[in-house]
Amino acid sequence: MNLYLDLGNSALKWSTAPAPEARPARVEFGAGFSAQLAAAWSTLPAPQRVAAVTVASARDLAKAAEVADSLWGMAVEPVAAAARGFGVVNQYTAPAALGADRWAALVAARQMVDTAAVVVDCGTAWTVDALSAAGEFTGGVILAAPPVAAAAVAGSAEALAATPVTVDSVLQSPFALDTAGGVAAGAVLGAVGAVEYVVKSMARAAGEEQTALFLCGGGAELVLAHSALAFRHCPGLVLAGLGVMVAAGEGEAMDR
């Protein structure tokens, strides 16, 4: 058994049997993170490897590594993006600079379809990445997630500074009857509208009859609630891609 980790900006997701449509376990960073993670992992048998994709801070990665070491004497092994591998050609200007989570999601998508694809990952930042039918990563867009955008608006004027803003209410209705709700709705609908525009633009640029649309990340429910596009919701997409990399080449890039 291997343990697969996805360390984002706000939480660690993990699985011992990653699959695209399986929802991984999750522990939020912050107070009590190490204790909660140790409690969750204490029921697991010792893994053969602990592999990770990470965009987390060095501090949060170190905390996860400390828990793995204390429980099993295992090191966490981060996996980075490569210039090519697993059927994907990484055309990023500096291939290794592509976020490991974005790379893993593209790898997973490529294993699932041979058509053009667009991968939308709704985390602290929302990313939209295009994959050609030939497996070429042709570029992407990074958007502010709704909580980030709402906080920026709320903090931009003294009258709004003390306004508590949460985007969860927008799941029920996009139309607000108060200021905080209006800020939240604008942030959510702006992000979803931007995603739809980018996805449609990428599909047109691909010039293919069919483009598969994948959706993952903690904010995916907001997109599903307000977009008419036919996304395939895959909460475990990033970890599934990491699983492919580990299984095929022990974390090293190799052709599919």
N, C-alpha and C positions, 0 to 999 in steps of 0.2 A: 504494500500500500504506500502511495505517495500522498503528501499533503500539498495542496495547491493554494497559493495565496494571491489575492488581488488587493494591493494596498493603494487606495485612492487618496484624495485630499482630506476626506472627512471620516473614512471608515476602512476597516479591513474586512474583506469578504473571503471566505475559504470553503473548500470542499475536498473530500477524498475521492469523489467519483464525479468529476465535472461533466456536465452535459449542457448544451446550449439552452434548453428550455427549463432546466432545473434552477430553482432559486437558491443561491448559496447562503450559507450562514453568514451573519454579519455582526461585527462588534464596532461600536463607534469609538473614535479616538477621544481623548480627554480624560477627565478624572475617572479613575477606576478601570481604565482600559486594560492594564496588565493583569489585574485580578480577574476581570471578567473573561479575558482570553485564556488565562491559565485554567479557570474553572471549566470552560468549554472544551479545551483540549485535553484535560486530565482524563476524560473517558475514552480517549482514542488509544489504540495500540501504537507502539513506536513506529513511525513511518520510515521507509527506506530513504526518502528524500523529502526536503521541504523546498519547493520551487516557488518563485514569486515573480510577478510583474509588479512594479512599484513606481508610483509618482509621488509617494508620500515623503514627508520630511525625513531627514536622517534620524531625527529623534524618535519618530514613530516607528520607523523600520528597526531601529536599535531595540526598542521595547519588544517588538514581536520576536526579534532574534533572541533576546534574553529569555523569553518564555520558552521558545523551542529548545534552547540550550539547557535550561533548568529542568525541563521535563524529560528530554530524550538525549541530551548531549549532541543535538543536531544543529548544523549551521543552516541559515536561510540562504538560498542560492538565487539571486536575481537573474532574470533573463532579459536581454536587451533586444531591440530591433536589429535586423540584419539587412543587407543590401538585397538579398533575395532568399527565398526558402519557402517550402511547403506550398508551392504553386503560386506564390506572390512575389512580384517584382516591386521593390520599394524605390520609388522615384523621388523620395524626399531629397532635398538638396544635400543634406548630411544625413544619410540613412539611419545612423545610430542615434540621431537626435529625435527621431520620431518616438513619441511616448510608447513605452512597452505595452501599455494597455490597448492603445490603438492598433499596434502591430498584432497583438494576440487576437483582437476582435476580427481583424482582416483575415488572419490565418484561419480562424474558425469559419468565417463566412465562405472562404474559398473551398473548404472541405465540404460545405453543404450544398453549394451550387456551382455550376460551370458558366453561368450567365454573368452579365454585368450586375453589380450589386452596389448598394449604398448602406453604410453602417452608421447609425446614429446612436451615440452614447451620451446619456443624460446624467452627468455627474455634477461636480462643483462647477465645471465648465461643460458646455454641451459641444460635442464634436460631431461633424458630419464628414465622412470619408468615402471617396469613390473608388471602386474597383472595376476595372474593365473586364470584358469577357475573356481576355487573354491573361487575366490575373495581375494586371498592372495597377498599382496604387497610383492614381492620376491626380491626387490632390485632396485637400480637405479644408474645412472651415471650423473655426473655434468661436463659439458664442458664449456670452455671459448667461449663466443659468438664471432662472427667474428669481431665486432668493437674492442673488448677487445684484441683479438689475433693480429689484425692488428696494434693496437697502441703499443703493446709490441714489435713487430718486428720493427716498425718505430722508436721506442725509444731506440733500442738496438745498433744502430750504428750512429755515428756523421753525416755521409753522408745522413742518412735518417731522422734525427731528425726534419728537417724543411719541410719534405714532407707531404702535406695534403693528408690524406687517407680517402676515404669514400667507403663503401661497396655497395652503391646503384647501382653503374654502373655495378656490376656483375649480376644484374637481366637481363641485355640485352645480355651480352657475358662474358663467363668465361676466355677468352684469352686476355691478356693485351698487349699493345704496349708501356707502360711506367712503371716506377718503382712503382709509387703509385698504379697503377692499378694491377700490379703484386702482390704487398703485399696484396691488397684487395681480389684479386682472390684466392690467396693461403689461406687466412684466411677463406673465405667462403667455398671453395671446401674442405678444411681440416675439417671444422666443419660438413658439410653435409656428407662427407665420413665417419666420425666418427659416426654420427647418424645412417647412413645406416648399418654400421658394428654392432653397438650395438643392433639395432632393430632386425637384422637377428639373432644375437646370442641369444637374449632373446626369439625370436620365436622358435628357435631350442630347447632351454632349456625347454620351456613350453611343448614341445612334443605333441602339439595339432594340429588337422588338420587345424584349423582356428585361426588366431590371428588378432584381430581388431587393426588398427593403427590410433591413434588420434593425431592431430597436432594443437597447439595453440601458442599464443605469438606473439609479434611484429615482430619477425624475420621469421615467418612462410613462408612468400613469397619467401625467399631465398631457403628454403627447397623445396617448390613446384616447383621452377624454375629449380632446378638441381637434383632432386631425381626422380627415376622411381618408387619408392614404392607407393603403393595405400593408401595414407593417407586420412582420413576424416578430413577436415579442420573445426575446431570448435573454432572460435575466442572467444566465450563466455563460454568455457568449465569450467573455474575456477569459474566464477560467477554462472553458472548453478549448480555446486556442492554446492556452498554456499547456493543457494536457496533451494536445497534439504535438507540440514542440518537444516536450519531455519524452513522450513515448517514442517518437520517431528518431530523435537524435540527441537525447540526454541534454536538451536545452540548446543545442547548436543548430544553426540553420542548415537545412538540406532540402533539395528539390523534392517536390511532391511526386 
